[in-house]
Amino acid sequence: MRIRSFSVPILVLTLILAGCAGQSETPPSPTLQDVTLMLDWVPNTNHTGIYVAQANGYFGDAGLNVTIIEPGEVYAEHAVAAGAADFGVSFQEQVTLARADEVPIVSIAAIIQHNSSGFASRAELGVHSPHDWEGLRYGSFGSPFEPPTLSVLMNCDGGEFEALEVVNTGFSDPLALLDEAQTDLAWIFYGWQGIQAEYEGIDLQIVMMEDWFDCIPDYYTPVFIASEKTIRERPQVVRAFLESIARGYRFAIDNPDQAAEILLEAVPELNEELVRRSQSWLSPRYQADASQWGEQDLQVWQAYSTWMVENGILAESIQAGDAFTNEYLPGSQ
């Protein structure tokens, strides 16, 4: 849900990544191939399968030595597009925009099968549906798909988007802004920030995107990405990476308590109760109704691209079949 420029020079990317090397990696071995993975944000339960794969030796089993890097001045899409990172965590909306700009990044697996985001407001405001957003202040992080998304949802519910005040808050903590009444509405991931609000006693009312798929199609968020070059020149590395990552997420699906322990051991600064609650909520949603973890559907990509065109975000639809692949998931040919 964040728009990102692709103008960062490769030299800058290389220097930043070099400075971060070793942040979180498996023990080096001359028999393992070095691979870099850049996250989309600070570590959280969206990423649990990664840390399980690392802790349980799945990367090593697949012949990989994986370094995990958090974003800073450079985002995952920049690093992957420039070849400074092998893999990254992104979002379908961001990949769609990148493909429209002829940036050759590809979604190689869906981390969560269905959109788990929602629009949160303080419970005292009495918001029950998008129509009730009229007169509120929305804290925007500045992406081009926020206004169309809000407008479509409000119009679908008989509301007027013009009656919503949009305030640019950048990457400020949306929960803090809501709690301090600096904003009235924020777009959050329920599986992390929604659970966090419950834990911290912030009383929110959340309009979940999944309840409004008749107005805006479902889409994958977040996803793993690679560049077309990596896929073309190093397919065996892509397959090995996804084999180990899939094992990590299957472990998290089957063993949420143990997976939470692994994430907490890897990132001890995280709040233990938040991680446990979030993992319990999210684990069954990683795969959900898909035949296997990571699987993506062409219709989902086509529908969201079409929606972007219909709402003025894109001039024309992308070639949806080029934006993702299931080819390198375990068991695929």
Secondary structure as UniProt FT lines:
FT   HELIX           10..20
FT   TURN            21..22
FT   TURN            30..31
FT   STRAND          33..38
FT   HELIX           45..47
FT   HELIX           48..55
FT   TURN            56..57
FT   HELIX           58..61
FT   TURN            62..63
FT   STRAND          64..69
FT   HELIX           76..82
FT   STRAND          87..90
FT   HELIX           92..100
FT   TURN            101..102
FT   STRAND          105..110
FT   STRAND          117..122
FT   HELIX           123..125
FT   HELIX           130..133
FT   TURN            134..135
FT   STRAND          137..140
FT   TURN            144..145
FT   HELIX           146..156
FT   TURN            157..158
FT   HELIX           161..163
FT   STRAND          165..168
FT   TURN            170..171
FT   HELIX           174..179
FT   TURN            180..181
FT   STRAND          185..189
FT   HELIX           190..194
FT   HELIX           195..200
FT   STRAND          204..208
FT   HELIX           209..212
FT   TURN            213..215
FT   STRAND          223..227
FT   HELIX           228..233
FT   HELIX           235..254
FT   HELIX           256..266
FT   TURN            268..269
FT   HELIX           272..287
FT   TURN            288..289
FT   HELIX           298..310
FT   TURN            311..312
FT   HELIX           320..323
FT   TURN            327..328
FT   TURN            330..331
//
